[in-house]
């Protein structure tokens, strides 16, 4: 269920989604409110779970992780889902896990230093935790990645902000 947000919340989210390091005072100026109001709104959005923290995004290849793969998992026994999830959490190379419909029970994204490291992560770590079988897809290259669009009914998607104002540091 979507959180109840107003236009100011959406303006803040738009600017932060384009540049998470944008100073609160610049957001306040663009929204014509005080810095304290922005700070309070961001705190409210965090408390509501709309903003789930912020982090520095690393370039995996630049820190030695040259292989990105998606692994479709078939869990041998549905009663072992919690055990499998706990096992996946213990594998540092695993960065995302999803329950899915369709062919797989779970879909996992992971990074490895190379194909041999990937094979170790999949065969030696994952298969040992109640996985009936897996299918691995190795990526060639991430083409793009983006945030979800921020939209407020009846207002243009830039909320009266030009992209430069919303994104500039």
ABEGO torsion letter per residue (X at the ends): XBBBBBAAAAAAAAAAAABAABBAAAAAAAAGBBAAAAAAAAAAAAAAGABBEBBBBBBAAAAGBABBBBBBBBBABAAAAAAAAAAAAABAABABBBBBBEABABBBBBBBABAAAAAAAAAAAAAAAGBABBBBBBBABBABBBBBBBBBBGBBAAGGBBAAAAABX
